[in-house]
């Protein structure tokens, strides 16, 4: 770009949000609820980011099936509160079944009923699953006698749990669950950033099992763990976009931001190919590397740390089979696959068992994932090859020999930020550098303080409120 777009030709708003995923839209929503004027600039051709729902054709019509996240934590307030504000209360649904399995030694074995993020808190319950050897179950029994101090700084999840239990528990139980959620390697993932519930217990020292058991007993939760939306999580995006437009927000797709610059009056100018905006605050709800490129001229320290946040790619394939072609009762939510199992598949969700409104009685809907930080083949294979390899793994794990009725491939390139050891310290440094060099700019989203939908909503709202509470100059 040559020259500088004059500010007097700019559209003036209180807040510009760069990025139209759930974090950016939540930031915009918080701003309009506070009476601010807002513009949301999305570089792609749609809003929603990694939330997308599309229809699949079944015998009696089309069913909206999520291509990304199909649920969110019910006990974390962000998503449920937003659904209620948007009038989606009646569309909230909960899974019909919750217990998952894990592929071990050629069998699908149920996860223990008593666990916290894969860490078992009842050795007898664990022993009954057959997931771990007697030696590994005994390690869980012995762990309750530990009295040593907890870690004084952030550590890798895998290293901490291997020390407290053994490697088998990490590889065959915690790794598939936590690593599957984050598409990451538990030997690099941060205990503090990825599993704060475990970290809080770990830092107190002594037995992790005993601490987790005591805390669960003291805070017995009621109600569902997860919620979904009857029309898919994409309905949350649609309702949010409609509500923002009704309140006068400017929402623009295919609007890649080319430049940010600060003005003498403390405002920030945001330049796209077609338009220029001037705002008292800017929320960057974009991938970390994109944010880094925009702020690097003014805040190189934050840009350097942003550039060090790694991403990995995942592909999710939806298969529809005739019910008679799928053996077994499918009486669970799906299954996980350890990294050492030698399969391409990392997880399979039995969608039509998990969500009653997806079940037409004649078909089985499976959502199957591949790709993680140690396996980047999904970035090198075309969609047909990914689907063929996953079908081969479904034959191995579930005994499905018949061809599917429908296949839908949903690639998510660089879809998952990796929270490696020291991640929260890095995020602190980024925020401190921005406060010093670009006080009217915030970064927010899944790259920072939580990947899930509620965490992204909470982060986006906080970013907007903080900015609009900060005076110019």
VOGU-3710 file (C-alpha; in Angstrom, 3 decimals, decimal comma):
1> xxxxxxxxxx> 0,000/0,000/0,000  1,292/3,453/-0,834  0,462/6,669/0,926  -1,795/7,161/3,925  -5,577/7,158/3,816  -6,732/10,442/5,348  -8,658/10,114/8,604  -11,315/12,555/7,427  -12,377/9,968/4,826  -12,676/7,258/7,444
11> xxxxxxxxxx> -15,796/5,771/8,981  -15,695/6,669/12,668  -16,820/4,082/15,238  -16,108/3,411/18,879  -14,715/-0,064/18,271  -13,338/-1,963/15,299  -13,220/-5,735/15,642  -10,859/-7,487/13,237  -12,020/-11,079/12,834  -15,566/-12,422/12,666
21> xxxxxxxxxx> -15,267/-15,657/14,611  -17,067/-16,212/17,895  -14,471/-14,193/19,875  -14,775/-11,168/17,606  -18,554/-11,315/17,416  -18,763/-11,627/21,213  -16,548/-8,551/21,540  -18,830/-6,657/19,175  -21,903/-7,795/21,115  -20,466/-6,581/24,419
31> xxxxxxxxxx> -19,738/-3,239/22,799  -23,209/-2,678/21,318  -24,831/-3,725/24,594  -22,810/-0,927/26,170  -24,118/1,573/23,619  -20,975/1,699/21,451  -20,804/1,876/17,669  -18,991/-1,094/16,150  -17,545/-2,387/12,876  -16,599/-6,061/12,424
41> xxxxxxxxxx> -14,148/-6,777/9,600  -13,802/-10,401/8,490  -11,183/-11,355/5,888  -13,084/-14,463/4,758  -16,434/-14,852/3,048  -18,396/-15,891/6,153  -18,678/-15,229/9,876  -18,150/-17,869/12,525  -14,513/-18,929/12,233  -14,223/-22,569/13,336
51> xxxxxxxxxx> -17,954/-22,710/14,057  -19,867/-23,864/11,011  -23,055/-25,881/10,514  -24,356/-27,210/7,220  -27,180/-29,533/6,199  -26,795/-33,207/5,312  -29,521/-34,994/3,372  -31,131/-38,027/5,005  -34,140/-40,051/3,925  -36,773/-37,709/5,333
61> xxxxxxxxxx> -35,020/-34,431/4,639  -32,018/-32,405/5,676  -30,423/-32,353/9,128  -28,092/-29,519/10,192  -24,808/-31,112/11,301  -21,862/-29,211/12,746  -18,597/-29,185/10,810  -16,608/-28,004/13,832  -17,511/-27,808/17,511  -20,905/-29,391/18,210
71> xxxxxxxxxx> -21,091/-28,578/21,932  -19,867/-26,260/24,656  -19,442/-26,513/28,403  -22,735/-25,912/30,160  -21,117/-25,005/33,493  -18,873/-22,302/32,023  -21,142/-19,264/31,790  -20,038/-17,613/28,542  -21,945/-19,565/25,899  -25,099/-20,287/27,895
81> xxxxxxxxxx> -25,440/-16,630/28,895  -24,996/-15,509/25,292  -27,601/-18,002/24,061  -30,068/-16,642/26,587  -29,374/-13,039/25,608  -30,074/-13,973/21,992  -33,295/-15,847/22,767  -31,898/-19,306/22,036  -32,865/-20,827/25,412  -35,430/-23,181/23,922
91> xxxxxxxxxx> -32,873/-24,511/21,434  -30,361/-25,629/24,072  -30,056/-29,418/24,151  -27,837/-31,829/26,060  -26,193/-35,044/24,863  -28,317/-38,159/25,118  -25,256/-40,109/26,226  -21,923/-39,010/27,580  -19,566/-41,910/28,227  -16,820/-42,338/25,642
101> xxxxxxxxxx> -14,451/-45,201/24,886  -10,801/-45,570/23,975  -9,236/-47,960/21,438  -6,862/-50,242/23,379  -5,357/-53,555/22,211  -7,909/-53,996/19,446  -10,969/-53,208/21,574  -13,135/-50,203/22,387  -12,983/-49,948/26,173  -15,085/-47,495/28,233
111> xxxxxxxxxx> -13,394/-44,577/29,945  -13,635/-44,741/33,739  -16,723/-43,086/35,166  -14,713/-41,391/37,914  -12,090/-39,200/36,290  -11,108/-35,552/35,905  -9,778/-34,782/32,423  -8,659/-38,377/32,141  -7,035/-38,575/35,578  -8,777/-41,451/37,405
121> xxxxxxxxxx> -9,862/-40,799/40,972  -11,091/-44,317/41,761  -8,634/-47,158/41,123  -11,307/-49,880/41,312  -13,420/-48,060/38,722  -10,338/-47,724/36,510  -9,444/-51,405/36,885  -12,896/-52,397/35,652  -12,383/-50,654/32,307  -9,436/-52,786/31,198
131> xxxxxxxxxx> -7,746/-49,728/29,693  -4,604/-49,962/31,814  -2,483/-52,864/33,047  -2,579/-54,000/36,662  0,801/-52,335/37,153  -0,562/-48,980/35,992  -3,702/-49,321/38,137  -1,443/-50,036/41,128  0,418/-46,803/40,373  -2,891/-44,954/40,760
141> xxxxxxxxxx> -3,492/-46,682/44,088  -0,026/-45,725/45,363  -0,331/-42,105/44,250  -2,728/-41,260/47,063  0,165/-41,628/49,532  2,275/-38,857/47,957  3,169/-35,925/50,174  5,821/-34,131/48,076  5,383/-30,454/47,152  3,737/-29,484/43,893
151> xxxxxxxxxx> 5,484/-27,797/40,964  6,410/-24,150/41,491  6,200/-23,264/37,799  4,430/-24,409/34,672  5,273/-27,922/33,473  4,215/-30,219/30,647  1,089/-32,257/31,366  2,782/-35,465/30,274  5,867/-35,013/32,449  3,868/-34,168/35,559
161> xxxxxxxxxx> 1,460/-37,092/35,201  4,188/-39,562/34,280  5,953/-38,647/37,514  2,783/-39,052/39,575  1,542/-42,222/37,864  3,306/-43,838/34,923  3,667/-43,505/31,182  0,895/-45,955/30,348  -1,726/-43,751/31,983  -0,461/-40,749/30,014
171> xxxxxxxxxx> -0,338/-42,567/26,675  -3,599/-44,500/26,900  -5,919/-42,342/28,979  -4,963/-38,703/29,520  -3,121/-38,245/26,231  -6,009/-39,327/23,964  -8,492/-37,171/25,920  -6,579/-33,938/26,532  -4,412/-34,266/23,437  -7,546/-34,921/21,405
181> xxxxxxxxxx> -9,317/-31,801/22,650  -6,304/-29,643/21,783  -4,928/-31,661/18,830  -1,681/-31,420/20,769  1,109/-33,357/22,403  0,743/-33,658/26,184  4,541/-33,768/26,440  4,586/-30,156/25,234  1,179/-28,855/26,357  1,107/-26,588/29,411
191> xxxxxxxxxx> -0,424/-27,896/32,617  -1,401/-24,358/33,667  -2,853/-23,190/30,343  -4,539/-26,351/29,045  -5,759/-27,976/32,266  -6,215/-25,273/34,928  -8,383/-27,636/36,981  -5,523/-30,131/37,203  -2,948/-27,369/37,649  -4,716/-25,870/40,645
201> xxxxxxxxxx> -4,760/-29,263/42,340  -1,188/-30,059/41,313  0,294/-26,842/42,702  -1,096/-27,611/46,163  1,254/-30,613/46,324  0,700/-34,101/47,652  -1,616/-36,561/45,955  -3,342/-35,348/42,807  -5,909/-38,146/43,059  -6,794/-37,311/46,651
211> xxxxxxxxxx> -7,069/-33,576/45,947  -9,247/-34,072/42,868  -11,464/-36,562/44,722  -11,939/-34,200/47,668  -12,731/-31,242/45,440  -15,241/-33,194/43,397  -16,998/-34,324/46,591  -17,101/-30,749/47,915  -18,468/-29,264/44,690  -20,895/-31,859/43,433
221> xxxxxxxxxx> -22,280/-30,353/40,237  -25,808/-30,813/38,944  -27,179/-30,483/35,458  -25,589/-31,304/32,120  -21,863/-30,992/31,483  -22,360/-29,965/27,852  -24,961/-28,156/25,788  -25,505/-28,065/22,071  -28,018/-26,198/19,932  -30,824/-27,985/18,140
231> xxxxxxxxxx> -29,978/-26,305/14,854  -26,212/-26,668/15,371  -23,701/-24,273/16,881  -23,883/-22,265/13,670  -27,261/-20,957/14,822  -25,439/-19,073/17,575  -23,374/-17,291/14,920  -26,449/-16,551/12,786  -28,377/-15,144/15,761  -25,409/-13,057/16,860
241> xxxxxxxxxx> -24,839/-11,588/13,403  -28,553/-10,765/13,051  -28,673/-9,162/16,508  -25,572/-7,073/15,819  -26,995/-5,781/12,545  -30,298/-4,974/14,214  -28,380/-2,803/16,685  -26,593/-0,929/13,931  -23,220/-2,684/13,855  -21,341/-2,651/10,551
251> xxxxxxxxxx> -20,392/-6,209/9,573  -18,217/-6,700/6,501  -16,829/-9,903/4,984  -13,900/-10,155/2,527  -12,389/-7,170/4,343  -8,762/-8,044/5,005  -7,064/-5,438/7,159  -3,880/-4,075/5,606  -2,731/-1,566/8,171  -3,211/-0,334/11,719
261> xxxxxxxxxx> -1,834/2,994/12,810  -2,175/5,212/15,841  -3,172/8,843/15,551  -2,048/11,759/17,718  -5,440/11,941/19,427  -5,096/8,348/20,644  -7,481/6,842/18,101  -6,515/3,974/15,788  -6,964/3,894/12,036  -7,820/0,521/10,445
271> xxxxxxxxxx> -7,319/0,251/6,692  -8,772/-2,364/4,324  -8,625/-2,384/0,526  -12,051/-0,783/0,246  -12,571/1,270/3,405  -10,833/3,041/6,254  -12,123/3,130/9,823  -11,145/5,285/12,770  -11,870/3,936/16,251  -11,131/4,579/19,894
281> xxxxxxxxxx> -10,269/0,888/20,262  -9,428/-2,152/18,131  -9,916/-5,810/19,030  -7,764/-8,231/17,026  -9,711/-11,498/17,089  -7,540/-13,181/14,467  -4,868/-15,917/14,479  -1,746/-14,936/16,380  0,459/-14,635/13,301  -2,045/-12,316/11,616
291> xxxxxxxxxx> -2,171/-10,137/14,714  1,644/-10,128/14,778  1,872/-8,817/11,215  -0,535/-5,961/11,993  1,139/-4,729/15,170  4,789/-5,456/14,355  5,659/-1,916/13,149  4,436/-0,381/16,395  4,797/-3,173/18,964  7,585/-5,554/17,882
301> xxxxxxxxxx> 7,920/-7,190/21,299  4,317/-8,408/21,302  4,603/-9,361/17,633  7,611/-11,566/18,368  5,769/-13,479/21,079  2,646/-13,760/18,925  4,726/-15,259/16,136  5,942/-18,014/18,453  2,462/-19,430/19,060  2,242/-22,609/17,009
311> xxxxxxxxxx> -0,812/-24,046/15,256  -1,761/-27,465/13,984  -4,305/-28,649/11,435  -7,227/-31,045/11,822  -9,712/-32,483/9,356  -13,162/-33,604/10,474  -15,061/-35,969/8,175  -18,766/-36,651/8,610  -19,930/-40,091/7,458  -23,564/-41,170/7,169
321> xxxxxxxxxx> -24,176/-44,939/7,095  -27,321/-46,999/6,906  -28,104/-48,191/10,432  -28,164/-51,849/9,356  -24,599/-51,511/8,046  -23,104/-50,492/11,397  -22,541/-53,302/13,921  -22,952/-52,759/17,628  -25,352/-50,771/19,791  -23,300/-47,499/19,716
331> xxxxxxxxxx> -24,340/-46,871/23,311  -21,966/-44,002/23,987  -20,691/-40,720/22,637  -17,806/-42,152/20,602  -14,179/-43,119/21,101  -10,606/-41,830/21,262  -7,453/-43,296/19,771  -4,012/-43,178/21,441  -1,107/-41,962/19,350  0,696/-45,289/19,620
341> xxxxxxxxxx> -2,246/-47,251/18,136  -0,919/-46,872/14,597  -4,140/-45,398/13,192  -4,761/-42,254/11,153  -8,010/-41,602/13,053  -7,714/-39,685/16,336  -11,344/-39,631/17,510  -14,818/-40,629/16,371  -18,029/-39,068/17,640  -21,159/-41,211/17,369
351> xxxxxxxxxx> -23,222/-38,159/16,528  -26,614/-39,791/16,079  -26,233/-41,480/19,478  -24,898/-38,368/21,156  -27,620/-36,036/19,841  -31,161/-37,418/19,804  -32,309/-34,877/17,215  -29,785/-36,245/14,701  -31,188/-39,770/14,932  -33,806/-40,652/12,316
361> xxxxxxxxxx> -33,766/-44,346/13,223  -32,411/-45,422/9,846  -28,963/-43,825/9,688  -25,839/-43,521/11,790  -23,974/-40,216/11,707  -20,277/-40,336/12,614  -17,945/-37,353/12,901  -14,374/-38,583/12,607  -11,168/-36,578/13,152  -7,584/-36,839/11,935
371> xxxxxxxxxx> -4,518/-34,685/12,456  -2,591/-33,482/15,481  0,671/-31,745/16,306  2,665/-34,931/15,697  0,848/-35,960/12,513  0,512/-33,384/9,765  -0,609/-35,752/7,020  -3,969/-33,988/6,747  -2,052/-30,989/5,380  -0,521/-33,132/2,616
381> xxxxxxxxxx> -3,418/-35,384/1,589  -6,426/-34,422/-0,488  -9,949/-34,802/0,859  -10,575/-38,151/-0,862  -7,413/-39,670/0,599  -8,291/-38,443/4,093  -11,773/-39,980/3,819  -10,407/-43,294/2,475  -7,914/-43,617/5,318  -10,555/-42,840/7,917
391> xxxxxxxxxx> -12,931/-45,404/6,402  -10,171/-48,014/6,687  -9,749/-47,134/10,367  -13,507/-47,339/10,956  -13,387/-50,828/9,482  -10,620/-51,722/11,949  -12,202/-50,158/15,032  -15,941/-50,518/14,442  -16,160/-53,303/11,859  -17,941/-51,148/9,266
401> xxxxxxxxxx> -17,484/-52,725/5,823  -20,324/-51,062/3,903  -19,842/-47,824/1,974  -21,264/-44,643/3,500  -24,368/-42,988/2,125  -22,815/-39,514/2,485  -19,323/-38,140/3,096  -18,552/-34,529/4,013  -14,950/-33,424/4,520  -14,296/-30,343/6,656
411> xxxxxxxxxx> -10,624/-29,314/6,762  -9,531/-26,900/9,484  -6,035/-25,804/8,428  -4,044/-24,360/11,318  -7,220/-24,639/13,344  -5,782/-25,274/16,800  -3,357/-23,045/18,691  -0,881/-25,025/20,779  -0,556/-23,954/24,410  2,974/-25,112/25,124
421> xxxxxxxxxx> 4,737/-24,860/28,487  5,039/-21,179/29,444  2,059/-20,169/27,300  0,353/-18,022/29,929  3,611/-16,155/30,620  3,848/-15,448/26,898  0,272/-14,145/26,815  1,050/-11,914/29,815  4,071/-10,474/27,974  1,971/-9,831/24,865
431> xxxxxxxxxx> -0,678/-7,988/26,848  1,919/-5,963/28,772  3,701/-4,938/25,575  0,428/-3,856/23,975  -0,523/-1,865/27,069  2,775/-0,007/26,753  2,966/0,521/22,971  -0,615/0,169/21,682  -2,979/0,740/24,622  -6,003/1,000/22,347
441> xxxxxxxxxx> -5,492/-2,485/20,881  -6,333/-5,880/22,408  -5,751/-9,401/21,108  -8,316/-12,047/21,914  -9,486/-15,481/20,858  -8,589/-19,145/20,920  -4,834/-18,519/20,753  -4,637/-17,047/24,244  -6,659/-18,058/27,303  -8,891/-20,933/26,238
451> xxxxxxxxxx> -9,911/-22,797/23,070  -13,537/-23,603/23,858  -16,565/-21,584/22,819  -17,331/-20,242/26,351  -13,686/-19,195/26,866  -13,604/-17,397/23,515  -16,854/-15,568/24,273  -15,607/-14,487/27,698  -12,275/-13,289/26,303  -13,917/-11,329/23,498
461> xxxxxxxxxx> -16,365/-9,614/25,817  -13,617/-8,709/28,271  -11,432/-7,222/25,529  -14,224/-4,943/24,305  -15,238/-3,812/27,779  -11,644/-3,080/28,772  -11,030/-0,990/25,687  -14,223/1,012/25,926  -13,526/1,739/29,589  -10,097/3,196/28,680
471> xxx> -10,104/6,902/27,807  -8,380/8,107/24,648  -4,967/9,717/24,850
//
